[in-house]
Amino acid sequence: MKKLVVLLSALCSYFVVGDALAAPIPLEEINPGYVYVGPVSDGGWSYTLDEGRRAVDAANPGLKSTIVESVPEGPEAVAVMERLVRQNKSKLVFATSFGYMDFVQDVAKNHPDTIFIHISGYKRADNVGTIFGRMYEPRYLSGLVAGKMSKSGNIGYVAAHPIPEVIRMINAFTLGARKVNPKATVKVIWLFSWFDPGKEKEAAKALIDSGCDILGMHTDSGAVAQACEEAKTYVIGYSNDMSQYAPTMQLTSPIWRWEKLIGPIVRQVAEGTWKSEAIWLGLKDGAVDLAPFGAAVPEDVRKLVNADKADIISGKLDVFTGPLKDQSGKEIIKKGERMSDDEIWSMNWFVEGVLGDIPK
């Protein structure tokens, strides 16, 4: 009996215990693989992800990661992930765009000993976890800036794909703008693409020509910011501090701190404590933030934003607390009620003040 207990104890150190993978993997053997939807030179989404990756590598001696850039959200992603597992011997793979979701599930079934992390998705498995940030929090704060700085109340927004991730960002931005300017509107143009600098720039110009005096954006390059700099129109960036593209016209930018999301995953894998779960971190965790204010943002606006930021971090302020109305004026969330994480995650309706439709 004693021998059996010892044997079972030994086995438990190598196999799954509950939901946690209990076998530690030395840092030098993890070989993380990162699949990017765009080039790391995009200045936005993939650039900030790679900044996070490099920070995590630097903080973990022995860790050496591999990246694959500009991978379409289609079957090609399967081949890329298969190569990372088979050739690169990756024990941890980060798939970093929403459209990879089903392909991650397919590849994960073939490699149960490899851990897959899907960024922005919602499907999990024993060896698939999801991570994302509550970017809607700094989006709301940037909306405060836009609402206060817009002279006309006509604000534009260049958006990538009509999925809940993007919809809730537009809604949070609009709620911030309308808190300080109840008559403000946010006009949306859809691109149906994450990274297309040409289309991004043309959409920005179209919004400016239509009378928008500030633009927000949810795209992956700095093209919208560049267009605003050229047109001398204020812009709220995204992903990265885009003042490099709009040195005089960027007001601020909701930004990612990916090392705060990626770093703990790597350490859990190394320690053998990783388990499949949905991780969603916000301002209080340092996973998302606002870039420094541009010179044009006055002190009273900065104080307003910083006060609401402190209230979000403390839990006093929740972005999606009622009353919330949809575009038709119908009350969707009653006064004082907070939307659940599931409701926020699956949001498929626009709040009052958004101009534009959600394509079906």
SULNORFEN-V300469 format. One record per residue. N is the residue number from 1. PHI is phi in whole degrees, 0 to 359 (999 if undefined). PSI is psi in degrees with one decimal (* if undefined). NEAR is the number of other C-alpha atoms within 12 Angstrom. Layout:
n:phi:psi:near
N:PHI:PSI:NEAR
N:PHI:PSI:NEAR
This chain:
n:phi:psi:near
1:999:-41.1:7
2:298:-41.2:8
3:296:-37.6:9
4:295:-41.7:10
5:298:-43.3:11
6:298:-42.7:12
7:297:-45.7:13
8:297:-37.9:15
9:297:-41.0:15
10:294:-42.2:15
11:298:-37.6:15
12:295:-18.6:19
13:277:-7.1:21
14:241:-17.4:19
15:248:176.0:20
16:294:129.2:22
17:245:111.1:20
18:63:-126.2:14
19:261:0.2:18
20:261:139.2:26
21:276:111.0:29
22:272:-6.5:25
23:271:111.3:25
24:297:147.8:25
25:240:120.3:30
26:305:143.7:23
27:307:-40.4:29
28:288:-7.9:22
29:252:-3.8:23
30:287:-41.6:37
31:47:59.5:34
32:302:140.6:43
33:245:136.8:41
34:240:127.5:43
35:252:115.5:48
36:254:140.3:41
37:280:-21.3:40
38:230:-178.7:34
39:282:150.4:28
40:291:-10.9:28
41:273:7.3:22
42:292:-15.6:30
43:79:0.0:33
44:227:-111.6:40
45:304:-61.4:40
46:292:-32.6:39
47:298:-47.6:34
48:291:-35.4:35
49:300:-42.4:43
50:288:-31.5:38
51:299:-43.2:28
52:296:-43.2:30
53:302:-47.4:39
54:295:-37.0:27
55:295:-40.4:24
56:292:-41.8:29
57:302:-44.7:27
58:294:-30.6:17
59:276:-6.8:20
60:230:86.0:24
61:307:131.9:19
62:100:-20.1:19
63:280:128.8:30
64:224:115.7:29
65:256:165.0:34
66:232:140.6:30
67:240:150.8:34
68:230:119.2:30
69:266:160.7:29
70:52:50.5:29
71:264:117.1:29
72:299:154.6:27
73:276:66.4:28
74:208:-164.3:20
75:304:-26.1:19
76:300:-28.2:22
77:297:-33.0:35
78:298:-47.4:29
79:298:-39.8:23
80:295:-46.3:35
81:293:-37.0:46
82:298:-41.5:30
83:295:-39.8:24
84:298:-40.1:33
85:286:-47.7:32
86:282:-45.1:21
87:267:-41.4:15
88:275:-10.5:25
89:59:36.1:25
90:291:127.6:35
91:264:-5.0:42
92:214:123.7:47
93:235:128.3:49
94:256:116.7:50
95:259:117.9:49
96:252:23.2:43
97:216:150.1:40
98:304:-41.4:36
99:292:-7.3:33
100:278:-6.1:38
101:308:-56.5:33
102:292:-31.2:25
103:290:-34.8:33
104:299:-44.0:45
105:300:-41.5:32
106:296:-47.0:24
107:290:-38.0:35
108:299:-33.8:34
109:297:-31.8:21
110:280:-16.7:19
111:225:72.8:27
112:295:-16.7:22
113:269:0.0:28
114:252:139.9:39
115:265:131.7:47
116:244:134.8:52
117:241:118.4:48
118:259:123.2:44
119:271:122.3:38
120:88:-2.4:33
121:266:-176.8:35
122:227:-0.6:32
123:265:130.2:28
124:235:167.8:29
125:208:-179.8:28
126:305:-36.1:27
127:246:20.0:34
128:232:121.9:43
129:243:167.4:38
130:233:144.8:39
131:223:148.1:36
132:195:170.8:37
133:245:153.6:37
134:280:65.4:39
135:298:-19.6:43
136:297:-21.0:46
137:292:-55.8:48
138:292:-23.3:46
139:299:-46.1:49
140:302:-46.6:43
141:299:-40.2:51
142:292:-28.0:54
143:295:-36.2:52
144:303:-44.1:43
145:298:-47.0:51
146:298:-44.4:51
147:297:-37.3:44
148:284:-31.3:36
149:268:-18.3:38
150:285:127.5:34
151:277:-32.0:20
152:267:-21.1:21
153:80:1.7:31
154:262:106.2:37
155:246:140.3:47
156:251:162.7:48
157:210:119.3:50
158:267:117.0:53
159:241:146.9:45
160:280:-83.8:36
161:243:145.5:30
162:279:68.2:32
163:243:161.3:30
164:308:-38.0:29
165:307:-48.0:34
166:284:-38.5:42
167:299:-45.2:37
168:292:-28.8:39
169:293:-44.5:49
170:299:-43.1:52
171:297:-44.9:46
172:297:-42.8:42
173:300:-44.6:51
174:293:-40.6:51
175:299:-39.3:44
176:296:-45.5:41
177:298:-41.6:41
178:280:-16.0:34
179:297:-38.6:29
180:261:-15.5:27
181:215:87.7:26
182:302:-17.9:21
183:264:-0.8:23
184:294:146.2:34
185:233:153.8:42
186:236:112.9:48
187:267:125.5:38
188:254:135.3:41
189:242:126.4:39
190:269:138.5:34
191:257:-25.2:28
192:58:36.9:22
193:199:142.9:30
194:279:-42.1:39
195:227:103.5:38
196:204:83.0:28
197:308:-36.6:28
198:296:-49.5:21
199:293:-36.5:27
200:298:-44.2:36
201:292:-40.4:33
202:295:-39.3:23
203:296:-40.3:37
204:298:-44.4:46
205:297:-39.7:32
206:297:-41.5:26
207:293:-40.5:35
208:296:-43.8:35
209:296:-26.1:20
210:278:-2.2:21
211:109:5.0:23
212:285:130.0:37
213:256:-0.6:37
214:215:140.6:49
215:240:140.1:61
216:253:172.2:58
217:203:149.3:57
218:221:71.6:51
219:222:172.6:45
220:262:-9.4:44
221:246:-179.7:42
222:266:14.7:45
223:295:-39.5:38
224:297:-44.2:51
225:298:-40.6:50
226:299:-44.4:35
227:299:-39.1:37
228:291:-38.2:42
229:298:-42.9:32
230:294:-36.0:22
231:269:-1.3:26
232:56:47.6:22
233:242:135.9:37
234:295:148.3:46
235:221:145.5:54
236:253:117.2:58
237:283:-166.1:55
238:202:148.1:50
239:76:-55.3:41
240:234:160.6:41
241:293:106.5:34
242:265:23.6:43
243:295:-18.7:33
244:294:-26.2:23
245:264:-24.8:29
246:222:69.7:31
247:299:-26.7:29
248:251:-15.4:26
249:249:-12.8:34
250:286:131.5:44
251:270:-39.8:44
252:186:-176.6:47
253:204:126.8:45
254:295:127.9:45
255:232:157.3:41
256:261:146.0:41
257:238:75.5:37
258:297:-25.8:38
259:299:-26.7:32
260:289:-24.4:32
261:265:-41.8:36
262:283:-42.2:46
263:306:-50.4:29
264:299:-34.4:27
265:297:-46.7:37
266:300:-43.4:44
267:294:-38.8:29
268:297:-40.9:26
269:295:-42.6:39
270:295:-34.6:30
271:272:-11.2:21
272:79:23.8:28
273:249:3.3:26
274:293:143.6:35
275:217:153.9:32
276:290:123.4:28
277:201:169.2:26
278:260:114.6:27
279:253:126.1:30
280:222:100.5:31
281:253:153.2:30
282:232:-153.7:34
283:301:-41.8:35
284:295:-22.1:22
285:267:-8.6:25
286:80:8.8:24
287:283:-26.6:35
288:227:160.5:35
289:194:-176.0:40
290:249:140.3:38
291:290:161.5:28
292:305:147.5:25
293:293:145.4:33
294:288:162.6:30
295:299:-25.5:18
296:284:-15.3:24
297:281:117.2:29
298:288:165.1:16
299:297:-37.1:16
300:294:-33.9:15
301:290:-41.8:28
302:300:-43.4:28
303:295:-40.7:17
304:299:-48.0:24
305:295:-45.6:36
306:295:-33.2:25
307:293:-44.6:18
308:292:-34.0:29
309:298:-44.6:33
310:297:-37.1:21
311:290:-34.4:19
312:294:-45.5:27
313:297:-38.2:25
314:282:-15.9:15
315:94:-2.4:17
316:291:-34.4:14
317:245:128.9:21
318:240:126.6:33
319:302:-45.4:41
320:259:58.8:37
321:252:135.6:26
322:290:163.5:21
323:279:136.0:22
324:234:128.7:31
325:247:153.0:24
326:273:-175.5:25
327:301:-28.8:23
328:277:-5.4:17
329:93:1.0:15
330:284:132.5:15
331:287:121.5:19
332:259:-39.3:25
333:238:123.6:22
334:288:158.2:16
335:305:130.2:14
336:87:-14.2:14
337:275:141.1:16
338:256:136.6:22
339:292:142.0:23
340:285:163.9:16
341:301:-40.1:21
342:298:-40.0:15
343:293:-40.8:18
344:293:-43.0:31
345:297:-34.9:28
346:257:16.4:21
347:305:127.1:28
348:224:28.5:26
349:220:151.9:37
350:267:143.7:39
351:282:164.5:38
352:302:133.6:33
353:109:-17.5:37
354:277:131.1:39
355:254:116.2:28
356:140:163.5:26
357:252:160.9:23
358:260:108.6:27
359:300:142.2:18
360:269:*:8
